[in-house]
Amino acid sequence: MPNSTKAYISELRNHVGQQVTLAGWLYQARSSGKIQFLIVRDGTGLCQCVVEKGKVPDELFEKLRHLGQESSLTITGTIRADQRSVGGYELVVTDAQIISPAEGYPITPKSHGVDFLLKHRHLHLRSQRQWCIGKIRHTVIDAIRRFFNDNGFILIDTPIFTTIVGEDQQSLFEVDYFGSPLHLTQTGQLYLESAAMSFGKVYCFGPTFRAEKSKTRRHLTEFWMVEPELAFIDLDGLLELAEDFVSFITTQVLQNNKSQLETLGADIEALERTKPPFYRVTYTEAVEILTGQKTADFLSEQLSQLKDQKQQLESRIASLEEEQKGQIKQWKRDKNAVELIELRVEIDEVSTKIENNPKHAKLAAEFQWGKDLGGSDETIISQMHDKPVFVTHYPKEAKAFYMKTDRDNEKVVLNFDLLAPAGFGEIIGGSVREDDYDRLVTRIREQGLNVETYNWYLDLRKYGSVPHGGFGLGVERTVAWLTGEKHIRQCIPFPRMMDKVYI
Ligand code: 4AD
């Protein structure tokens, strides 16, 4: 093609006034007789391409008019800046080549149910929402590696097949390993502790498996976790590291993905507030918050807001349904139909919250010291904070065997969970590790675990034991919090859940 440069949509600002060729897929099309607006995506962004009758051969004009969604093509034309256009630039088409026409693409611009989209995840990844989330996930993972690599941590790849129980016995995935039972890793932490005694500061980053029989919006059976581990560190040191780390990730996403955050409707102001110091409360204080009057008032105020919201949604639905009965243009009818689907999803969510509110309020009011915080308890505490909040010093009985007991209060351990704000809940769990040989043996026995299998782990307490600790951050939960996505299944390309592995 003479005088035409191949260009990516993300670089169009450098090509204003020039003739370029884009290679991509037809995302959406709109036509009004003599003019067609084709939205093309090329993996780097979206660009509106304007095809005017008379400016391209009639045969091409007709071909483009009948081109199906997701057909692949190259498209050539002149770039002009246009603030109203998606991405801010427009291509005035002079030529196009269809690479592979697509017909009957199953995901149309209309709304689809969650199940349908999960079954079509291989195609749904092309949607604007999934694209935005994927770009943000990429930044999060890049920021994770950068933070640790630039701060003197050594990457240690820990095994996926393992003989030891890292967290709890209930959520193990058993594997037949040449006739012997093994399981998939729940955490790389125990191996990392060994590496920390060699390198000082280490991290592992990989897929993690939990056979958790919970179908909540926060649980996957396969998720990605990054775990740093440091020799010679105490709880305060860990909290400082965690807040610097989470702030770094947030800053990177704000710097690199502002437009994706906007498209997703994320709360950018809240992310900008994510700067050290984060809030710090002990578990005992958290229990006081849960059982206190302030929380009861907060939840009852929330209930009345939800009821108002439901009423507003109902009246909007009623007025749209009324409009649909009358004589309106087809485009308006289609637009209303899409809005109705979305409003019904929203009203279902609000109704569930209205139903759950009194149950969660009761659970909170009756919370007994000693239990682990449940999902709804975490939600309440994090809803009451506008920045991430550390909850520290949990009861020993509620936590894993490897956590160090607080020598000033043997009922609790030196651990923390980091709860993301605005109701999102836990994104990090971490602790100082028990470094005393005899105490660790006792804890392993108390939890009904086989001491033999931990011999190598116990060796670390025999040969130059030192205070040490670390934490684990779940990638999907972090991405869900940053993007405002309600369910973490949207934050991994191919999610695995308890009852569903779609593709
Ligand atoms: O709190 P957890 O279980 O901590 C550990 O695994 C420690 N060994 C980490 C350490 O100290 N090195 O899990 C850490 C994080 C959670 O805060 C959460 O973000 C994520 O991993 N996570 C899950 N994410 C998705 N689905 C699940 N089923 C998850 N379970 C934990």
Boltz pocket constraint, residues with backbone or C-beta under 6 A from the ligand:
constraints:
  - pocket:
      binder: B
      contacts: [[A, 166], [A, 167], [A, 186], [A, 187], [A, 188], [A, 189], [A, 210], [A, 212], [A, 218], [A, 219], [A, 220], [A, 221], [A, 223], [A, 224], [A, 225], [A, 227], [A, 228], [A, 418], [A, 426], [A, 427], [A, 428], [A, 429], [A, 430], [A, 431], [A, 470], [A, 471], [A, 472], [A, 473], [A, 474], [A, 475], [A, 476], [A, 477], [A, 478], [A, 488]]
      max_distance: 6.0
